[in-house]
Amino acid sequence: KDMVAAIYRDTDPRLHGAAGLSVLAHLEDLVARGLVATEGDPAIDGIFTPA
């Protein structure tokens, strides 16, 4: 949620749910490519770190 609020700060907050799914999809790709790490499966409320 923090990332979405920062990235989409000029976007209507009603769209933040959809924006969050887009951010999650990008993070899932980065995890799959070994560029980002998370504990367990990537999740909307997960904690992500550089790999």
CHARMM-style PDB file with segment names, atoms N, HN, CA, C and O in Angstrom:
ATOM      1  N   LYS     1       0.821  -1.195   0.000  1.00  0.00      PROA
ATOM      2  CA  LYS     1       0.000   0.000   0.000  1.00  0.00      PROA
ATOM      3  C   LYS     1       0.860   1.252   0.000  1.00  0.00      PROA
ATOM      4  O   LYS     1       0.533   2.241  -0.655  1.00  0.00      PROA
ATOM      5  N   ASP     2       1.966   1.203   0.742  1.00  0.00      PROA
ATOM      6  HN  ASP     2       2.231   0.399   1.274  1.00  0.00      PROA
ATOM      7  CA  ASP     2       2.845   2.370   0.790  1.00  0.00      PROA
ATOM      8  C   ASP     2       3.445   2.666  -0.576  1.00  0.00      PROA
ATOM      9  O   ASP     2       3.544   3.822  -0.986  1.00  0.00      PROA
ATOM     10  N   MET     3       3.846   1.602  -1.280  1.00  0.00      PROA
ATOM     11  HN  MET     3       3.765   0.662  -0.947  1.00  0.00      PROA
ATOM     12  CA  MET     3       4.427   1.806  -2.609  1.00  0.00      PROA
ATOM     13  C   MET     3       3.398   2.394  -3.559  1.00  0.00      PROA
ATOM     14  O   MET     3       3.701   3.321  -4.311  1.00  0.00      PROA
ATOM     15  N   VAL     4       2.193   1.865  -3.530  1.00  0.00      PROA
ATOM     16  HN  VAL     4       1.947   1.112  -2.919  1.00  0.00      PROA
ATOM     17  CA  VAL     4       1.141   2.353  -4.423  1.00  0.00      PROA
ATOM     18  C   VAL     4       0.846   3.818  -4.138  1.00  0.00      PROA
ATOM     19  O   VAL     4       0.729   4.618  -5.067  1.00  0.00      PROA
ATOM     20  N   ALA     5       0.726   4.174  -2.877  1.00  0.00      PROA
ATOM     21  HN  ALA     5       0.821   3.524  -2.123  1.00  0.00      PROA
ATOM     22  CA  ALA     5       0.450   5.570  -2.514  1.00  0.00      PROA
ATOM     23  C   ALA     5       1.563   6.493  -3.000  1.00  0.00      PROA
ATOM     24  O   ALA     5       1.296   7.614  -3.433  1.00  0.00      PROA
ATOM     25  N   ALA     6       2.810   6.027  -2.930  1.00  0.00      PROA
ATOM     26  HN  ALA     6       3.027   5.116  -2.578  1.00  0.00      PROA
ATOM     27  CA  ALA     6       3.935   6.850  -3.373  1.00  0.00      PROA
ATOM     28  C   ALA     6       4.002   6.942  -4.896  1.00  0.00      PROA
ATOM     29  O   ALA     6       4.212   8.022  -5.448  1.00  0.00      PROA
ATOM     30  N   ILE     7       3.825   5.816  -5.565  1.00  0.00      PROA
ATOM     31  HN  ILE     7       3.655   4.939  -5.116  1.00  0.00      PROA
ATOM     32  CA  ILE     7       3.933   5.788  -7.025  1.00  0.00      PROA
ATOM     33  C   ILE     7       2.758   6.504  -7.683  1.00  0.00      PROA
ATOM     34  O   ILE     7       2.933   7.219  -8.670  1.00  0.00      PROA
ATOM     35  N   TYR     8       1.572   6.311  -7.139  1.00  0.00      PROA
ATOM     36  HN  TYR     8       1.430   5.730  -6.338  1.00  0.00      PROA
ATOM     37  CA  TYR     8       0.352   6.843  -7.744  1.00  0.00      PROA
ATOM     38  C   TYR     8      -0.231   7.991  -6.923  1.00  0.00      PROA
ATOM     39  O   TYR     8      -1.450   8.114  -6.811  1.00  0.00      PROA
ATOM     40  N   ARG     9       0.623   8.825  -6.355  1.00  0.00      PROA
ATOM     41  HN  ARG     9       1.614   8.725  -6.447  1.00  0.00      PROA
ATOM     42  CA  ARG     9       0.150   9.894  -5.465  1.00  0.00      PROA
ATOM     43  C   ARG     9      -0.758  10.901  -6.165  1.00  0.00      PROA
ATOM     44  O   ARG     9      -1.576  11.549  -5.511  1.00  0.00      PROA
ATOM     45  N   ASP    10      -0.628  11.041  -7.480  1.00  0.00      PROA
ATOM     46  HN  ASP    10       0.037  10.515  -8.011  1.00  0.00      PROA
ATOM     47  CA  ASP    10      -1.472  11.982  -8.216  1.00  0.00      PROA
ATOM     48  C   ASP    10      -2.689  11.303  -8.843  1.00  0.00      PROA
ATOM     49  O   ASP    10      -3.418  11.920  -9.620  1.00  0.00      PROA
ATOM     50  N   THR    11      -2.904  10.040  -8.503  1.00  0.00      PROA
ATOM     51  HN  THR    11      -2.312   9.539  -7.871  1.00  0.00      PROA
ATOM     52  CA  THR    11      -4.018   9.270  -9.049  1.00  0.00      PROA
ATOM     53  C   THR    11      -5.131   9.182  -8.011  1.00  0.00      PROA
ATOM     54  O   THR    11      -4.877   9.078  -6.811  1.00  0.00      PROA
ATOM     55  N   ASP    12      -6.355   9.227  -8.492  1.00  0.00      PROA
ATOM     56  HN  ASP    12      -6.561   9.312  -9.466  1.00  0.00      PROA
ATOM     57  CA  ASP    12      -7.522   9.109  -7.614  1.00  0.00      PROA
ATOM     58  C   ASP    12      -7.367   7.875  -6.718  1.00  0.00      PROA
ATOM     59  O   ASP    12      -7.179   6.771  -7.229  1.00  0.00      PROA
ATOM     60  N   PRO    13      -7.441   8.039  -5.410  1.00  0.00      PROA
ATOM     61  CA  PRO    13      -7.274   6.900  -4.492  1.00  0.00      PROA
ATOM     62  C   PRO    13      -8.238   5.746  -4.751  1.00  0.00      PROA
ATOM     63  O   PRO    13      -7.959   4.612  -4.363  1.00  0.00      PROA
ATOM     64  N   ARG    14      -9.354   6.015  -5.393  1.00  0.00      PROA
ATOM     65  HN  ARG    14      -9.581   6.936  -5.708  1.00  0.00      PROA
ATOM     66  CA  ARG    14     -10.293   4.931  -5.710  1.00  0.00      PROA
ATOM     67  C   ARG    14      -9.690   3.947  -6.706  1.00  0.00      PROA
ATOM     68  O   ARG    14     -10.179   2.825  -6.840  1.00  0.00      PROA
ATOM     69  N   LEU    15      -8.637   4.356  -7.401  1.00  0.00      PROA
ATOM     70  HN  LEU    15      -8.240   5.267  -7.291  1.00  0.00      PROA
ATOM     71  CA  LEU    15      -7.982   3.483  -8.376  1.00  0.00      PROA
ATOM     72  C   LEU    15      -6.779   2.749  -7.792  1.00  0.00      PROA
ATOM     73  O   LEU    15      -6.147   1.948  -8.480  1.00  0.00      PROA
ATOM     74  N   HSD    16      -6.462   3.015  -6.540  1.00  0.00      PROA
ATOM     75  HN  HSD    16      -6.975   3.665  -5.980  1.00  0.00      PROA
ATOM     76  CA  HSD    16      -5.277   2.422  -5.935  1.00  0.00      PROA
ATOM     77  C   HSD    16      -5.364   0.902  -5.818  1.00  0.00      PROA
ATOM     78  O   HSD    16      -4.331   0.234  -5.849  1.00  0.00      PROA
ATOM     79  N   GLY    17      -6.549   0.343  -5.687  1.00  0.00      PROA
ATOM     80  HN  GLY    17      -7.389   0.886  -5.662  1.00  0.00      PROA
ATOM     81  CA  GLY    17      -6.682  -1.120  -5.636  1.00  0.00      PROA
ATOM     82  C   GLY    17      -6.190  -1.760  -6.922  1.00  0.00      PROA
ATOM     83  O   GLY    17      -5.417  -2.717  -6.888  1.00  0.00      PROA
ATOM     84  N   ALA    18      -6.637  -1.236  -8.057  1.00  0.00      PROA
ATOM     85  HN  ALA    18      -7.266  -0.459  -8.085  1.00  0.00      PROA
ATOM     86  CA  ALA    18      -6.193  -1.750  -9.356  1.00  0.00      PROA
ATOM     87  C   ALA    18      -4.708  -1.476  -9.562  1.00  0.00      PROA
ATOM     88  O   ALA    18      -3.981  -2.318 -10.089  1.00  0.00      PROA
ATOM     89  N   ALA    19      -4.265  -0.303  -9.145  1.00  0.00      PROA
ATOM     90  HN  ALA    19      -4.856   0.381  -8.717  1.00  0.00      PROA
ATOM     91  CA  ALA    19      -2.848   0.038  -9.270  1.00  0.00      PROA
ATOM     92  C   ALA    19      -1.998  -0.923  -8.444  1.00  0.00      PROA
ATOM     93  O   ALA    19      -0.908  -1.309  -8.866  1.00  0.00      PROA
ATOM     94  N   GLY    20      -2.488  -1.304  -7.283  1.00  0.00      PROA
ATOM     95  HN  GLY    20      -3.373  -0.990  -6.940  1.00  0.00      PROA
ATOM     96  CA  GLY    20      -1.765  -2.247  -6.435  1.00  0.00      PROA
ATOM     97  C   GLY    20      -1.582  -3.597  -7.104  1.00  0.00      PROA
ATOM     98  O   GLY    20      -0.540  -4.234  -6.950  1.00  0.00      PROA
ATOM     99  N   LEU    21      -2.579  -4.034  -7.840  1.00  0.00      PROA
ATOM    100  HN  LEU    21      -3.426  -3.517  -7.965  1.00  0.00      PROA
ATOM    101  CA  LEU    21      -2.461  -5.304  -8.561  1.00  0.00      PROA
ATOM    102  C   LEU    21      -1.420  -5.205  -9.665  1.00  0.00      PROA
ATOM    103  O   LEU    21      -0.707  -6.171  -9.937  1.00  0.00      PROA
ATOM    104  N   SER    22      -1.330  -4.043 -10.302  1.00  0.00      PROA
ATOM    105  HN  SER    22      -1.910  -3.259 -10.081  1.00  0.00      PROA
ATOM    106  CA  SER    22      -0.312  -3.825 -11.325  1.00  0.00      PROA
ATOM    107  C   SER    22       1.084  -3.849 -10.712  1.00  0.00      PROA
ATOM    108  O   SER    22       1.997  -4.467 -11.259  1.00  0.00      PROA
ATOM    109  N   VAL    23       1.246  -3.181  -9.583  1.00  0.00      PROA
ATOM    110  HN  VAL    23       0.504  -2.679  -9.138  1.00  0.00      PROA
ATOM    111  CA  VAL    23       2.536  -3.182  -8.887  1.00  0.00      PROA
ATOM    112  C   VAL    23       2.894  -4.606  -8.468  1.00  0.00      PROA
ATOM    113  O   VAL    23       4.043  -5.022  -8.618  1.00  0.00      PROA
ATOM    114  N   LEU    24       1.934  -5.351  -7.949  1.00  0.00      PROA
ATOM    115  HN  LEU    24       1.000  -5.014  -7.826  1.00  0.00      PROA
ATOM    116  CA  LEU    24       2.186  -6.732  -7.546  1.00  0.00      PROA
ATOM    117  C   LEU    24       2.641  -7.571  -8.738  1.00  0.00      PROA
ATOM    118  O   LEU    24       3.562  -8.377  -8.606  1.00  0.00      PROA
ATOM    119  N   ALA    25       2.016  -7.396  -9.889  1.00  0.00      PROA
ATOM    120  HN  ALA    25       1.268  -6.741  -9.997  1.00  0.00      PROA
ATOM    121  CA  ALA    25       2.412  -8.151 -11.084  1.00  0.00      PROA
ATOM    122  C   ALA    25       3.862  -7.852 -11.456  1.00  0.00      PROA
ATOM    123  O   ALA    25       4.608  -8.759 -11.825  1.00  0.00      PROA
ATOM    124  N   HSD    26       4.258  -6.599 -11.363  1.00  0.00      PROA
ATOM    125  HN  HSD    26       3.652  -5.862 -11.063  1.00  0.00      PROA
ATOM    126  CA  HSD    26       5.651  -6.238 -11.654  1.00  0.00      PROA
ATOM    127  C   HSD    26       6.596  -6.864 -10.630  1.00  0.00      PROA
ATOM    128  O   HSD    26       7.662  -7.363 -10.990  1.00  0.00      PROA
ATOM    129  N   LEU    27       6.206  -6.837  -9.360  1.00  0.00      PROA
ATOM    130  HN  LEU    27       5.340  -6.432  -9.068  1.00  0.00      PROA
ATOM    131  CA  LEU    27       7.039  -7.435  -8.320  1.00  0.00      PROA
ATOM    132  C   LEU    27       7.150  -8.951  -8.505  1.00  0.00      PROA
ATOM    133  O   LEU    27       8.218  -9.522  -8.284  1.00  0.00      PROA
ATOM    134  N   GLU    28       6.063  -9.600  -8.905  1.00  0.00      PROA
ATOM    135  HN  GLU    28       5.196  -9.135  -9.084  1.00  0.00      PROA
ATOM    136  CA  GLU    28       6.106 -11.041  -9.170  1.00  0.00      PROA
ATOM    137  C   GLU    28       7.115 -11.347 -10.270  1.00  0.00      PROA
ATOM    138  O   GLU    28       7.864 -12.320 -10.178  1.00  0.00      PROA
ATOM    139  N   ASP    29       7.136 -10.521 -11.304  1.00  0.00      PROA
ATOM    140  HN  ASP    29       6.528  -9.731 -11.379  1.00  0.00      PROA
ATOM    141  CA  ASP    29       8.094 -10.700 -12.398  1.00  0.00      PROA
ATOM    142  C   ASP    29       9.521 -10.513 -11.894  1.00  0.00      PROA
ATOM    143  O   ASP    29      10.408 -11.295 -12.237  1.00  0.00      PROA
ATOM    144  N   LEU    30       9.743  -9.488 -11.086  1.00  0.00      PROA
ATOM    145  HN  LEU    30       9.023  -8.854 -10.808  1.00  0.00      PROA
ATOM    146  CA  LEU    30      11.084  -9.232 -10.553  1.00  0.00      PROA
ATOM    147  C   LEU    30      11.549 -10.363  -9.640  1.00  0.00      PROA
ATOM    148  O   LEU    30      12.729 -10.713  -9.636  1.00  0.00      PROA
ATOM    149  N   VAL    31      10.631 -10.933  -8.869  1.00  0.00      PROA
ATOM    150  HN  VAL    31       9.673 -10.649  -8.871  1.00  0.00      PROA
ATOM    151  CA  VAL    31      10.962 -12.086  -8.023  1.00  0.00      PROA
ATOM    152  C   VAL    31      11.334 -13.274  -8.909  1.00  0.00      PROA
ATOM    153  O   VAL    31      12.326 -13.954  -8.647  1.00  0.00      PROA
ATOM    154  N   ALA    32      10.553 -13.524  -9.943  1.00  0.00      PROA
ATOM    155  HN  ALA    32       9.748 -12.972 -10.156  1.00  0.00      PROA
ATOM    156  CA  ALA    32      10.812 -14.649 -10.846  1.00  0.00      PROA
ATOM    157  C   ALA    32      12.167 -14.509 -11.535  1.00  0.00      PROA
ATOM    158  O   ALA    32      12.824 -15.510 -11.820  1.00  0.00      PROA
ATOM    159  N   ARG    33      12.582 -13.282 -11.802  1.00  0.00      PROA
ATOM    160  HN  ARG    33      12.048 -12.469 -11.570  1.00  0.00      PROA
ATOM    161  CA  ARG    33      13.873 -13.043 -12.463  1.00  0.00      PROA
ATOM    162  C   ARG    33      15.033 -12.958 -11.475  1.00  0.00      PROA
ATOM    163  O   ARG    33      16.182 -12.772 -11.877  1.00  0.00      PROA
ATOM    164  N   GLY    34      14.735 -13.093 -10.187  1.00  0.00      PROA
ATOM    165  HN  GLY    34      13.801 -13.244  -9.860  1.00  0.00      PROA
ATOM    166  CA  GLY    34      15.779 -13.089  -9.175  1.00  0.00      PROA
ATOM    167  C   GLY    34      16.315 -11.718  -8.815  1.00  0.00      PROA
ATOM    168  O   GLY    34      17.390 -11.612  -8.225  1.00  0.00      PROA
ATOM    169  N   LEU    35      15.588 -10.668  -9.158  1.00  0.00      PROA
ATOM    170  HN  LEU    35      14.715 -10.754  -9.637  1.00  0.00      PROA
ATOM    171  CA  LEU    35      16.033  -9.306  -8.872  1.00  0.00      PROA
ATOM    172  C   LEU    35      15.491  -8.776  -7.556  1.00  0.00      PROA
ATOM    173  O   LEU    35      16.054  -7.857  -6.961  1.00  0.00      PROA
ATOM    174  N   VAL    36      14.388  -9.370  -7.107  1.00  0.00      PROA
ATOM    175  HN  VAL    36      13.931 -10.117  -7.590  1.00  0.00      PROA
ATOM    176  CA  VAL    36      13.733  -8.963  -5.864  1.00  0.00      PROA
ATOM    177  C   VAL    36      13.440 -10.230  -5.073  1.00  0.00      PROA
ATOM    178  O   VAL    36      13.156 -11.280  -5.650  1.00  0.00      PROA
ATOM    179  N   ALA    37      13.509 -10.127  -3.755  1.00  0.00      PROA
ATOM    180  HN  ALA    37      13.739  -9.274  -3.286  1.00  0.00      PROA
ATOM    181  CA  ALA    37      13.227 -11.275  -2.887  1.00  0.00      PROA
ATOM    182  C   ALA    37      12.043 -10.957  -1.983  1.00  0.00      PROA
ATOM    183  O   ALA    37      11.797  -9.801  -1.639  1.00  0.00      PROA
ATOM    184  N   THR    38      11.322 -11.998  -1.608  1.00  0.00      PROA
ATOM    185  HN  THR    38      11.523 -12.937  -1.888  1.00  0.00      PROA
ATOM    186  CA  THR    38      10.236 -11.897  -0.642  1.00  0.00      PROA
ATOM    187  C   THR    38      10.141 -13.226   0.084  1.00  0.00      PROA
ATOM    188  O   THR    38      10.550 -14.256  -0.453  1.00  0.00      PROA
ATOM    189  N   GLU    39       9.616 -13.217   1.274  1.00  0.00      PROA
ATOM    190  HN  GLU    39       9.284 -12.381   1.710  1.00  0.00      PROA
ATOM    191  CA  GLU    39       9.463 -14.453   2.030  1.00  0.00      PROA
ATOM    192  C   GLU    39       8.170 -15.128   1.589  1.00  0.00      PROA
ATOM    193  O   GLU    39       7.095 -14.537   1.697  1.00  0.00      PROA
ATOM    194  N   GLY    40       8.261 -16.339   1.102  1.00  0.00      PROA
ATOM    195  HN  GLY    40       9.134 -16.819   1.014  1.00  0.00      PROA
ATOM    196  CA  GLY    40       7.077 -17.039   0.611  1.00  0.00      PROA
ATOM    197  C   GLY    40       6.682 -16.538  -0.766  1.00  0.00      PROA
ATOM    198  O   GLY    40       7.487 -15.945  -1.484  1.00  0.00      PROA
ATOM    199  N   ASP    41       5.439 -16.784  -1.121  1.00  0.00      PROA
ATOM    200  HN  ASP    41       4.785 -17.266  -0.538  1.00  0.00      PROA
ATOM    201  CA  ASP    41       4.932 -16.334  -2.412  1.00  0.00      PROA
ATOM    202  C   ASP    41       4.691 -14.829  -2.380  1.00  0.00      PROA
ATOM    203  O   ASP    41       4.309 -14.289  -1.342  1.00  0.00      PROA
ATOM    204  N   PRO    42       4.910 -14.141  -3.508  1.00  0.00      PROA
ATOM    205  CA  PRO    42       4.607 -12.710  -3.552  1.00  0.00      PROA
ATOM    206  C   PRO    42       3.132 -12.471  -3.224  1.00  0.00      PROA
ATOM    207  O   PRO    42       2.251 -13.179  -3.712  1.00  0.00      PROA
ATOM    208  N   ALA    43       2.885 -11.474  -2.399  1.00  0.00      PROA
ATOM    209  HN  ALA    43       3.601 -10.899  -2.003  1.00  0.00      PROA
ATOM    210  CA  ALA    43       1.516 -11.155  -1.991  1.00  0.00      PROA
ATOM    211  C   ALA    43       1.362  -9.644  -1.911  1.00  0.00      PROA
ATOM    212  O   ALA    43       2.340  -8.916  -1.743  1.00  0.00      PROA
ATOM    213  N   ILE    44       0.136  -9.187  -2.032  1.00  0.00      PROA
ATOM    214  HN  ILE    44      -0.659  -9.778  -2.169  1.00  0.00      PROA
ATOM    215  CA  ILE    44      -0.155  -7.755  -2.035  1.00  0.00      PROA
ATOM    216  C   ILE    44       0.346  -7.070  -0.763  1.00  0.00      PROA
ATOM    217  O   ILE    44       0.695  -5.890  -0.797  1.00  0.00      PROA
ATOM    218  N   ASP    45       0.386  -7.787   0.343  1.00  0.00      PROA
ATOM    219  HN  ASP    45       0.102  -8.746   0.370  1.00  0.00      PROA
ATOM    220  CA  ASP    45       0.853  -7.200   1.602  1.00  0.00      PROA
ATOM    221  C   ASP    45       2.235  -7.717   1.998  1.00  0.00      PROA
ATOM    222  O   ASP    45       2.641  -7.617   3.156  1.00  0.00      PROA
ATOM    223  N   GLY    46       2.954  -8.276   1.010  1.00  0.00      PROA
ATOM    224  HN  GLY    46       2.625  -8.357   0.070  1.00  0.00      PROA
ATOM    225  CA  GLY    46       4.275  -8.833   1.272  1.00  0.00      PROA
ATOM    226  C   GLY    46       5.337  -7.767   1.480  1.00  0.00      PROA
ATOM    227  O   GLY    46       5.126  -6.583   1.217  1.00  0.00      PROA
ATOM    228  N   ILE    47       6.472  -8.222   1.955  1.00  0.00      PROA
ATOM    229  HN  ILE    47       6.644  -9.184   2.169  1.00  0.00      PROA
ATOM    230  CA  ILE    47       7.634  -7.355   2.127  1.00  0.00      PROA
ATOM    231  C   ILE    47       8.657  -7.777   1.081  1.00  0.00      PROA
ATOM    232  O   ILE    47       9.036  -8.946   1.010  1.00  0.00      PROA
ATOM    233  N   PHE    48       9.097  -6.830   0.279  1.00  0.00      PROA
ATOM    234  HN  PHE    48       8.788  -5.880   0.337  1.00  0.00      PROA
ATOM    235  CA  PHE    48      10.006  -7.099  -0.827  1.00  0.00      PROA
ATOM    236  C   PHE    48      11.321  -6.375  -0.590  1.00  0.00      PROA
ATOM    237  O   PHE    48      11.351  -5.245  -0.102  1.00  0.00      PROA
ATOM    238  N   THR    49      12.415  -7.055  -0.950  1.00  0.00      PROA
ATOM    239  HN  THR    49      12.391  -7.973  -1.346  1.00  0.00      PROA
ATOM    240  CA  THR    49      13.741  -6.470  -0.797  1.00  0.00      PROA
ATOM    241  C   THR    49      14.555  -6.762  -2.052  1.00  0.00      PROA
ATOM    242  O   THR    49      14.252  -7.708  -2.780  1.00  0.00      PROA
ATOM    243  N   PRO    50      15.581  -5.963  -2.311  1.00  0.00      PROA
ATOM    244  CA  PRO    50      16.466  -6.296  -3.432  1.00  0.00      PROA
ATOM    245  C   PRO    50      17.099  -7.665  -3.190  1.00  0.00      PROA
ATOM    246  O   PRO    50      17.429  -8.012  -2.057  1.00  0.00      PROA
ATOM    247  N   ALA    51      17.261  -8.425  -4.245  1.00  0.00      PROA
ATOM    248  HN  ALA    51      16.993  -8.142  -5.166  1.00  0.00      PROA
ATOM    249  CA  ALA    51      17.856  -9.767  -4.107  1.00  0.00      PROA
ATOM    250  C   ALA    51      19.364  -9.671  -3.974  1.00  0.00      PROA
ATOM    251  OT1 ALA    51      20.040 -10.692  -3.849  1.00  0.00      PROA
TER     252      ALA     51
END
